[in-house]
Amino acid sequence: TAILSPLIAEREAMKSSELMLELGGILRTFKFIFRGTGYDEKLVREVEGLEASGSVYICTLCDATRLEASQNLVFHSITRSHAENLERY
């Protein structure tokens, strides 16, 4: 998405970078390899919502899944406080 473009561009730039360290008198070169990370999922969730990140839940404050919400559009209760939510996500 357009919002994630700067992050993607930064990651692409880092993919071609190398870290050079001297270990025990020998110069070693390390390349960065990026795979799917929880950070990316958290960023997508924060920017675009739970559904965009592939979550089965409809919000971060209740435990209702999308299936449960589609069957019951009225009764949902908040099961976590904001502080608990920050710890969890």
C-alpha positions as CSV (number, residue, x, y, z in Angstrom):
1,T,0.0,0.0,0.0
2,A,1.0,3.6,-0.4
3,I,1.4,4.1,3.4
4,L,3.9,1.3,3.6
5,S,6.0,2.4,0.6
6,P,8.7,4.2,2.7
7,L,9.2,1.1,4.8
8,I,9.4,-1.1,1.7
9,A,11.9,1.2,0.1
10,E,14.1,1.3,3.2
11,R,14.0,-2.5,3.4
12,E,15.0,-2.8,-0.3
13,A,17.9,-0.5,0.3
14,M,19.0,-2.5,3.4
15,K,18.9,-5.8,1.3
16,S,21.8,-4.6,-0.8
17,S,23.8,-3.4,2.2
18,E,26.5,-5.3,4.0
19,L,27.8,-5.2,7.6
20,M,31.5,-5.6,7.9
21,L,33.0,-6.6,11.3
22,E,36.4,-7.6,12.4
23,L,36.1,-10.8,14.5
24,G,39.3,-12.3,16.0
25,G,41.4,-10.3,13.5
26,I,39.5,-11.6,10.5
27,L,37.2,-9.2,8.6
28,R,33.8,-10.8,8.2
29,T,31.0,-9.6,5.9
30,F,27.3,-10.1,6.7
31,K,24.3,-9.5,4.4
32,F,20.8,-8.8,5.6
33,I,18.1,-11.3,4.7
34,F,14.5,-10.3,5.4
35,R,11.7,-12.7,5.8
36,G,8.1,-12.2,7.1
37,T,8.3,-10.6,10.6
38,G,5.8,-9.8,13.3
39,Y,6.8,-6.1,13.0
40,D,5.4,-5.9,9.5
41,E,2.2,-7.5,10.6
42,K,1.9,-5.1,13.5
43,L,2.6,-2.1,11.2
44,V,-0.1,-3.3,8.8
45,R,-2.5,-3.8,11.7
46,E,-1.8,-0.4,13.1
47,V,-2.2,1.4,9.7
48,E,-4.9,-0.6,8.0
49,G,-6.7,-2.5,10.8
50,L,-6.9,-6.1,11.9
51,E,-8.6,-7.5,8.8
52,A,-5.8,-6.2,6.5
53,S,-3.2,-8.0,8.6
54,G,-5.1,-11.3,8.2
55,S,-6.4,-11.4,11.7
56,V,-9.6,-13.4,12.4
57,Y,-10.6,-10.8,15.1
58,I,-12.6,-7.7,14.3
59,C,-11.0,-5.4,16.9
60,T,-8.2,-5.4,19.5
61,L,-10.4,-4.8,22.5
62,C,-12.8,-7.8,22.2
63,D,-12.3,-11.5,21.4
64,A,-15.1,-11.6,18.7
65,T,-14.0,-13.2,15.4
66,R,-15.3,-12.0,12.1
67,L,-17.5,-15.1,11.9
68,E,-19.0,-14.4,15.3
69,A,-19.6,-10.7,14.5
70,S,-21.4,-11.6,11.2
71,Q,-23.8,-13.8,13.2
72,N,-24.3,-11.3,16.0
73,L,-24.0,-7.6,15.0
74,V,-25.4,-6.2,18.3
75,F,-23.8,-7.8,21.4
76,H,-20.1,-7.3,21.7
77,S,-18.3,-6.6,24.9
78,I,-14.8,-5.1,25.5
79,T,-12.8,-7.8,27.2
80,R,-9.5,-6.0,27.6
81,S,-8.5,-2.6,28.9
82,H,-6.3,-0.2,26.8
83,A,-3.3,-1.0,28.9
84,E,-3.8,-4.8,28.4
85,N,-4.2,-4.2,24.7
86,L,-0.9,-2.3,24.5
87,E,0.8,-5.2,26.2
88,R,-0.8,-7.8,24.0
89,Y,-0.2,-6.0,20.7
